[in-house]
Amino acid sequence: GCIPHWSPDGRRIAYSKYGQGVFVRDFEEDSEEESIDRQGWAIEFSPDGRKTAYVKGNNNFVIHDLATNERRLVFSEGPNPYRYIEHNFTWSPDSQRLCFKGHRTNGVLDVGIANATGGDPKLRVLCDAKDVSSDFSWLPDGKRLMFGRTPAGDTRTQIFEIDPDGDKPAVRFP
């Protein structure tokens, strides 16, 4: 497997397998791996440990409720704002939203946030992502996101922060 992600309680691990999808294994029960979705990629547990999210079809998220085994797409079937979602997304600390780097069909790259609950993704584009690394970290208070960015004309990646609910641009972390 690859792209491993531990559950918050350290009991389970979620991972991807090339050409085979996403899996979860419970080490507390010494169980066999459980195939979650053969077309999934980059599975991660929510911070509350109740759900997983993974990318399906390269351009959508699936939210999987671990208690009920219910699965639902974040973006509805049919037209989707993205042709590709990169795999290093992150959950918000309250397990309500996902932050990700998405590639639109017209070539524009976004740092976006989508709701992981309910039927409306309430997509919010935070900034252009053409120079943003696809590694995000939501601070524990939920009030800031951080990501790597290589500013124009620079050769080094810098850490930037942004308010996920504000309207101000991302700024370099002091």
Summary of the structure (lengths in Angstrom):
residues: 174
radius of gyration: 16.2
end to end distance: 36.9
largest distance: 52.3
contacts: 519
relative contact order: 0.11
helix: 0%
strand: 50%
